[in-house]
Amino acid sequence: MSESELYKELGALTKDKDRWKECIPYVSTLLNHDSVKIQAKALWLLGEMGLIYSQPVQDAVSTIAFFLDSPEPLLRERAVNALGRIGRGSYPVIEPYWMGLFRFASDEESKVRLAFIWASENIATNTPDIYEDHMPIFEKLLHDADDKVRMEAPEIFRVLGKRRPGFVRPYLEQLRQIAETDENRVVRIHCLGAIKATGVK
């Protein structure tokens, strides 16, 4: 099967959720494919599958984590994102790799930093307490050089603000200041959303 045919097949499987559970072993084998495009698609799909079927995907997690060290930014991005999705489904499945995700807050590629925030939001949705001592890392991302990263950074404060307002309260003044002064409209809106999530008027 050619790369384009295989990519098309994975696209069809993405929509066919009834087959996801049975296809996890097959998609896992594609992590060994020669094509970065296929590996990236397989990583993304395993993340989506793992959100729903976190236990069946457990055997693939160590291979997914292998891509965290890839020199290819797309594969790092997809691996981080996949672990976030799986971790939202079941944190214990990805726990051995969780602390290792924090290095991606300062990855040289902005898309990888963005994936780190997304992954953290996913995990924090159902397992918020583990983030209590790591808020300064997200504070730095509020001031990232990349617009898209800065647009997403307040969202982890919103997710945690809903669940553990105390984690976010020390940063309320800073969020207010960004909400009033940032040149990016989405950043301003997301900062206001984070403040609102804590219940503070």
C-alpha positions as CSV (number, residue, x, y, z in Angstrom):
1,M,0.0,0.0,0.0
2,S,1.4,3.4,-1.0
3,E,1.8,6.2,1.6
4,S,-1.1,8.1,0.2
5,E,-3.4,5.0,0.2
6,L,-2.4,4.2,3.8
7,Y,-3.0,7.9,4.8
8,K,-6.4,7.7,3.2
9,E,-7.2,4.4,5.0
10,L,-6.2,6.0,8.4
11,G,-8.4,9.0,7.5
12,A,-11.4,6.7,7.0
13,L,-10.6,4.8,10.2
14,T,-10.6,8.1,12.1
15,K,-14.2,8.5,11.2
16,D,-15.1,4.9,11.9
17,K,-15.1,4.9,15.7
18,D,-16.8,1.5,16.0
19,R,-13.6,-0.1,14.7
20,W,-11.2,1.8,16.9
21,K,-10.8,-0.7,19.7
22,E,-10.1,-3.6,17.4
23,C,-7.7,-1.5,15.3
24,I,-5.4,-0.3,18.1
25,P,-2.8,-3.0,17.6
26,Y,-2.8,-2.4,13.8
27,V,-2.4,1.4,14.1
28,S,0.4,0.8,16.7
29,T,2.4,-1.1,14.1
30,L,2.3,2.0,11.9
31,L,4.5,3.8,14.4
32,N,7.3,1.8,12.8
33,H,6.5,3.0,9.3
34,D,9.2,4.7,7.3
35,S,7.0,7.8,6.6
36,V,6.9,10.7,9.0
37,K,3.5,11.5,7.7
38,I,2.2,8.1,8.5
39,Q,3.9,8.0,11.9
40,A,2.4,11.4,12.7
41,K,-1.1,10.3,11.7
42,A,-0.8,7.1,13.7
43,L,0.3,9.0,16.8
44,W,-2.7,11.4,16.5
45,L,-5.1,8.5,16.0
46,L,-3.8,6.5,18.9
47,G,-4.2,9.6,21.1
48,E,-7.9,9.9,20.0
49,M,-8.4,6.1,20.5
50,G,-6.7,6.3,23.9
51,L,-9.0,9.0,25.1
52,I,-11.9,6.4,24.9
53,Y,-9.9,3.1,25.1
54,S,-7.1,4.1,27.5
55,Q,-6.4,0.5,28.8
56,P,-6.3,-1.2,25.3
57,V,-3.9,1.5,24.1
58,Q,-1.6,1.0,27.1
59,D,0.8,-1.4,25.3
60,A,1.5,1.4,22.7
61,V,2.3,4.1,25.3
62,S,6.0,3.4,25.6
63,T,6.4,3.5,21.8
64,I,4.4,6.7,21.7
65,A,6.7,8.2,24.4
66,F,9.8,7.2,22.3
67,F,8.8,9.9,19.8
68,L,9.2,12.6,22.5
69,D,12.9,12.5,21.7
70,S,12.4,12.7,17.9
71,P,14.4,15.3,16.0
72,E,11.3,15.8,13.9
73,P,9.1,18.5,15.5
74,L,5.9,17.1,14.0
75,L,6.5,13.8,15.7
76,R,7.3,15.4,19.1
77,E,4.2,17.5,18.8
78,R,2.0,14.5,18.0
79,A,3.5,12.3,20.8
80,V,3.0,15.0,23.4
81,N,-0.6,15.5,22.2
82,A,-1.3,11.7,22.2
83,L,-0.1,11.3,25.7
84,G,-2.3,14.2,26.8
85,R,-5.4,12.6,25.2
86,I,-4.6,9.2,26.7
87,G,-3.9,10.8,30.0
88,R,-7.2,12.5,30.0
89,G,-8.8,9.1,29.6
90,S,-6.6,7.5,32.3
91,Y,-3.8,9.4,34.0
92,P,-2.1,6.2,35.4
93,V,-1.5,4.9,31.9
94,I,0.8,7.8,31.1
95,E,2.0,8.7,34.6
96,P,5.6,7.4,34.0
97,Y,6.0,10.0,31.2
98,W,4.1,12.9,32.8
99,M,7.0,14.7,34.4
100,G,8.9,14.4,31.2
101,L,6.3,16.4,29.3
102,F,7.3,19.7,31.1
103,R,10.5,20.1,29.1
104,F,8.3,20.8,26.0
105,A,7.1,24.0,27.6
106,S,10.4,25.4,26.3
107,D,10.8,23.4,23.1
108,E,12.3,25.4,20.3
109,E,9.3,24.7,18.1
110,S,6.2,26.8,19.0
111,K,3.8,24.0,17.8
112,V,5.4,21.6,20.3
113,R,5.0,24.2,23.1
114,L,1.4,24.6,22.0
115,A,0.9,20.8,22.1
116,F,2.3,20.8,25.6
117,I,-0.4,23.2,26.8
118,W,-3.1,21.2,25.0
119,A,-1.8,18.0,26.6
120,S,-1.8,19.6,30.0
121,E,-5.3,20.9,29.6
122,N,-6.5,17.4,28.7
123,I,-4.8,15.7,31.7
124,A,-5.8,18.5,34.1
125,T,-9.5,18.0,33.1
126,N,-9.7,14.8,35.1
127,T,-6.5,15.0,37.2
128,P,-6.0,18.6,38.3
129,D,-4.2,18.2,41.6
130,I,-0.9,17.1,40.0
131,Y,-0.5,20.6,38.5
132,E,-0.4,22.5,41.8
133,D,3.4,22.9,42.0
134,H,3.9,23.5,38.3
135,M,1.9,26.7,37.7
136,P,5.0,28.9,37.2
137,I,5.8,26.9,34.0
138,F,2.4,27.9,32.6
139,E,2.9,31.5,33.8
140,K,5.9,31.8,31.5
141,L,3.9,30.6,28.5
142,L,1.5,33.5,29.0
143,H,4.4,35.7,27.7
144,D,5.5,33.4,24.9
145,A,6.9,35.0,21.7
146,D,4.5,33.0,19.6
147,D,0.9,34.4,19.3
148,K,-0.8,30.9,19.1
149,V,1.0,29.8,22.2
150,R,0.0,33.0,24.0
151,M,-3.6,32.4,22.8
152,E,-3.7,28.9,24.3
153,A,-1.7,29.5,27.5
154,P,-4.6,31.1,29.4
155,E,-6.8,28.0,28.7
156,I,-4.9,25.9,31.2
157,F,-5.6,28.5,33.8
158,R,-9.3,28.3,32.8
159,V,-9.3,24.5,33.0
160,L,-7.7,24.6,36.4
161,G,-9.6,27.6,37.6
162,K,-12.8,25.7,37.2
163,R,-11.5,22.7,39.2
164,R,-8.9,24.2,41.6
165,P,-9.4,28.0,41.8
166,G,-6.7,28.2,44.4
167,F,-4.0,27.2,41.9
168,V,-5.0,30.2,39.7
169,R,-5.6,32.9,42.2
170,P,-1.9,33.9,42.5
171,Y,-2.0,34.8,38.8
172,L,-5.3,36.7,38.6
173,E,-3.7,40.1,38.6
174,Q,-1.3,39.1,35.9
175,L,-4.2,37.6,33.8
176,R,-6.1,40.9,34.3
177,Q,-3.2,42.9,33.1
178,I,-2.8,40.8,30.0
179,A,-6.6,40.9,29.4
180,E,-6.4,44.7,29.4
181,T,-3.1,45.3,27.5
182,D,-2.3,42.4,25.1
183,E,-2.5,43.4,21.5
184,N,-4.0,40.0,20.5
185,R,-7.8,40.0,20.9
186,V,-8.0,36.2,21.5
187,V,-5.3,36.3,24.2
188,R,-7.4,39.1,26.0
189,I,-10.6,37.0,25.7
190,H,-9.0,33.8,27.0
191,C,-7.4,35.6,29.9
192,L,-10.9,37.0,30.9
193,G,-12.3,33.4,30.5
194,A,-9.6,32.1,32.9
195,I,-10.4,34.8,35.5
196,K,-14.1,34.1,35.2
197,A,-13.6,30.3,35.6
198,T,-12.2,30.9,39.1
199,G,-15.5,32.5,40.2
200,V,-13.8,35.8,41.2
201,K,-15.8,38.8,40.2
